[in-house]
């Protein structure tokens, strides 16, 4: 018996499931207007590109029956769609935005959290003219910390760069309220135990041998306020904290408070993980 195509196209351009196919599962590719596979995109990637979530989270939404395409609930992972299809999450239409990657040299007194309704100065205020897309900071820098901050709407990349299993190198320039002793210098390299566990620096150096208050510290940890907590634990207060390197990106040539778009080479580097 001829099985045929489980999905039949209607005159209005929508799709109807043939009898006998498993209910709730719609696996189709809309071929209206083009037969070019380059025009197709996986549904989870389309959703992630909208800035709604990461691809993995999009898969969970799809499996839960929260996503529809052209009026049909899709629950099968791996489904491909066209860019002009009507895609909805919880009945709200979503649109695949272009992916935007912005590098900001964050100044002091701006916060990275977007959840504080009373915040007057957020990093998004500094890049509000950069693009029309909804973008978000990758990770956190506290109010008094300056330096390299990536801002994007790429949910997959954000999750990759912030997930604990993908810790990447970060370098900070630290200015202390007093000279760092040799004893404490070696303690930080060897490792100390904080309230949330053991931590050690990957690399530590005096930036100027004549001024022991200027320190360079390299870490792979993504724990909250980790640099401040290391030095506070040993009795030092940080006067200035500047992140100079994050996931292969530096603030070279970028003045404080200014931003620029990443180059295609930098974007490729981040996506391939071709950095320390």
N, C-alpha and C positions, 0 to 999 in steps of 0.2 A: 504494500500500500504506500502511495506517495505521501511523504511527510509534508513537503512544502515549507513555505516560510511561515513561522509562527506569528508574524505580524503583518497586517494588511494595511496599506496606505489608503486613506479616505480622500474624497474630493476636496475637502477643506484643508488638506495638508497635515491633518493629525494622524494618529496611528491607532489601530484597533487590534487587540489581541485575538488571534484565531482560537476557535474552540479547541480544547484539548491541551493548551499550554498551561503551565502551572500558574494559578492565580496570584496576582501581586507581583509577578516577575515580568519585567519588560526589558528585553535586550534588543535594542535596535540602533540603527544609524540612519538619521534623516538624510536622504539623498536628494532632497528637493533643491534644485538650482545648481547642483554641482556634484560630480562624481569624484572630486579630488580629495583624497584622504588627508591632504595637508590642511583642509578646512575643518577636519574633525579634531575633537579634543576629548579626553576622558572627563567624565562628569565630575569626579572628585577634584581634578586639577582645575576645572572651570570654577568650581565653588571656592577652592583655595585662592584662586586668582582674584576673586571678588573681595578678598580681605576678611571674609567671614570667619575663617578658621584654617587649620592646616589640612592637608590631604587626608591624613589618618583620621582626624576628627570628622571630615566630610564623609568618609566611608561609614562611620558610625551613624551619622545622620541618614545616610542612604539606607543602611540596613534596618534602621528604625522606621522607615516609611515616611520620613519627614520631607523628602525631596520629590518634586514632580517636574516632568518635562513635557511641555505642550499639553498640560492638563492630565497627564498620566503619572501615577505614583511609580517611581523606580526604586527597586530594592536589590537589583543585581549589580554587584561590584564589577568594575571594568567596562561598564556601559560607555559608549562613545556618543557624543552629540555634536551638533553644529553650533557655531558661535552665535547664530541668529535664532536658536531655539529659545522658547520661553521656559526658563528655569526658575523654580520657586522653592523656597525653604519656609515651611510653616505658612504656606499660602502667600508669602511675601516675595515679590519678584526680585531676583538678584541679577546683577550684571557683572560680567567678567571685566574687571578694570585692567588697564595696563599696569605692569609691575614697575614700581618706582623705588629707587634706592638713593638715599640722601645721607651724606656724611656731614655731621655737625660738630664744630668745635664748641662744646657746651660751656657757657660762662657760669659763674657762681650765681647763686640765688634763684636758679630755675630748677623746677622739679620735673622728673620723668614720669611720675604716676599721673594717669588720666582719670583717676577715680575720686580725686578730691574736688568736690564741687565749689569749695571756697578758695581754691588756688588761683592766684592772680597772674602768676608767671610760670607757665609751663614751656617745655622745649618746643611744643607745637606752635606756640606764638611766634617763635623765631623762624619757622619754615612755612608759615601759613600761605605765602605767595608762591611756594615752590611748585605746587601741583593741585589739581582738583580732586585727586584720589584721596581716600581716607588712609592715612599712614599712622604708624605707631612706633615708639622707641623699642629697640631691641635690648632687653635687659634694663638694668637700673643704674643710675648714678645719683647719689643723694644730692640734696640742695647745694651743699658746699663743695662738692667735687666737680672739677672742670675736666674738659678734654674730649677725647674721641667718643662719639655716639652715633650709631647707625640707626636710621629711621626708614621704615619701609612698610609696604602693604603685602609683602611676600610672607604668607603664613608658614609655609614649609620651611623657608630659610630661618625665620624667627625661631621656630621650634628647634631646629637643628642647632642654632647658635646658643640657645639658652638652656637646653636640656642638660641635666647633670652628667649624662653619659658622653656628652660632646664638649666637655670643657676644653677651651682653647686658651692660648697664651694671652695674658694681659700684662702690660708694663705700666707702672705708675712712678711718677716723680713725687716724692714726699718731702715736705719741709716740716721739720720737727721744732718743738719749742726749746730743745736743748740737744746737745751733741749725743749721738748714739754711741754708747760705749762698745768697746771690742767684745766684752762679755755678752752683751745683749745682741750684738751683731751675729756672733756665732750661734747664739741660742735660736735666733730666727731661722738661720740656715739649717741647723740641726733639727729644729721643730719644737713647738710648744703645744700645750693642751689648753684649748679654750672650752667654754661651756658646751659647745656643740661638737667637740672632738679635736683630734690632732690636726695641726697645720704646719707646714714648713714652706719656706720660699724656694722656688726653683733657682733663683739667682738673686743676689743682693750685692749692692756696691755703693761706695761713697761717690757721689757725683763730682765732688771737689775735695781732694785730700786735705785742703786747708780749712774746710768747713764741714764738720761732721754732722751738721743738721740737715744737709741735703742728701737724700737717699734715693737710689733707684731700686725698685723691687719688682721682680717678675714672678707671677703666679699663674696657675691654671685653674684655681678654685673659683667657683661662681657663688660662693656663700655670701650672704648679705653683709655688707659693711666690713668685709674680712680684713682689709688693710688697716682701717682705723682700729679694729678690735685687737689686731696683733700688737700694735704699738701702745695702745691704751693698757693692755695687759701687762706691759713691762714698765708702765709709769710715764709714758710720753704722751703729749698732746700734739695732734697734727694741726699745724697752722695753715698749710696748703696741701691739697691732694689733686694731682693732675694725671689723668689717664692719657698716656702718649701712644699706646698701641693696643689694638683690639682686633683679633681674628685677621691679622694681616693688614689692617688698615692703620694709617698714622694721620696725624693732623698737619703734616708738613705743608707749608705754604698757605695754611688756612688760619686766618686771624680769629681770635676769640669772638664767639657770637655769630660767626659766618658759617655758611654751608655751601656745599657743592653736590652735584650728582656724581655717583660713582661712574667710572669708565666701564666699558664693556669688559675689558680685561679684568678689572677688579670684581665685577659681578660673576664672571666665569670662575675666578679664583675661589670666591665664597661658595658657589654652588658645587664645585668639585672638591671643596675641602682642601685645596692646595695651599695650606698655610699651617703654621704651627699651633 
